[in-house]
Amino acid sequence: MEKKMPIATIQMIEGRSEEQKRRIIERVSQTLAEASESPLEAIRIIIQEVPATNWGKAGKMAKDLGR
């Protein structure tokens, strides 16, 4: 049976540094490779950055909460 390429999509509020994103990709890739018993080379990570003005918390826009 052919193994499929594991893909993880991570959504984050914008503002993380390139180094932070690099560490996230590295650690999530390692964990997903172990959990799926797939080679690290087969793992794909997609980071989707959400603009700080496009999210909310507790029924309110984040910018209205001072975020």
Contacts in CASP RR format, 6 or more apart in sequence:
PFRMAT RR
TARGET T0000
AUTHOR 0000-0000-0000
METHOD contacts of the structure
MODEL  1
MEKKMPIATIQMIEGRSEEQKRRIIERVSQTLAEASESPLEAIRIIIQEV
PATNWGKAGKMAKDLGR
3 38 0 8 1.000
3 42 0 8 1.000
5 38 0 8 1.000
5 42 0 8 1.000
5 43 0 8 1.000
5 44 0 8 1.000
6 32 0 8 1.000
6 33 0 8 1.000
6 36 0 8 1.000
6 38 0 8 1.000
6 42 0 8 1.000
6 43 0 8 1.000
6 44 0 8 1.000
7 43 0 8 1.000
7 44 0 8 1.000
7 45 0 8 1.000
7 46 0 8 1.000
8 28 0 8 1.000
8 32 0 8 1.000
8 43 0 8 1.000
8 44 0 8 1.000
8 45 0 8 1.000
8 46 0 8 1.000
9 45 0 8 1.000
9 46 0 8 1.000
9 47 0 8 1.000
9 48 0 8 1.000
10 24 0 8 1.000
10 28 0 8 1.000
10 45 0 8 1.000
10 46 0 8 1.000
10 47 0 8 1.000
10 48 0 8 1.000
11 47 0 8 1.000
11 48 0 8 1.000
11 49 0 8 1.000
11 50 0 8 1.000
12 47 0 8 1.000
12 48 0 8 1.000
12 49 0 8 1.000
12 50 0 8 1.000
13 49 0 8 1.000
13 50 0 8 1.000
13 52 0 8 1.000
13 55 0 8 1.000
13 62 0 8 1.000
14 49 0 8 1.000
14 50 0 8 1.000
14 51 0 8 1.000
14 52 0 8 1.000
15 49 0 8 1.000
15 52 0 8 1.000
16 24 0 8 1.000
16 49 0 8 1.000
21 47 0 8 1.000
24 45 0 8 1.000
24 47 0 8 1.000
25 45 0 8 1.000
25 47 0 8 1.000
28 45 0 8 1.000
29 40 0 8 1.000
29 43 0 8 1.000
29 45 0 8 1.000
30 40 0 8 1.000
32 38 0 8 1.000
32 43 0 8 1.000
32 45 0 8 1.000
33 39 0 8 1.000
33 40 0 8 1.000
33 42 0 8 1.000
33 43 0 8 1.000
36 43 0 8 1.000
52 62 0 8 1.000
52 63 0 8 1.000
52 67 0 8 1.000
53 61 0 8 1.000
53 62 0 8 1.000
53 63 0 8 1.000
55 61 0 8 1.000
55 62 0 8 1.000
56 62 0 8 1.000
56 65 0 8 1.000
57 65 0 8 1.000
57 67 0 8 1.000
58 65 0 8 1.000
END
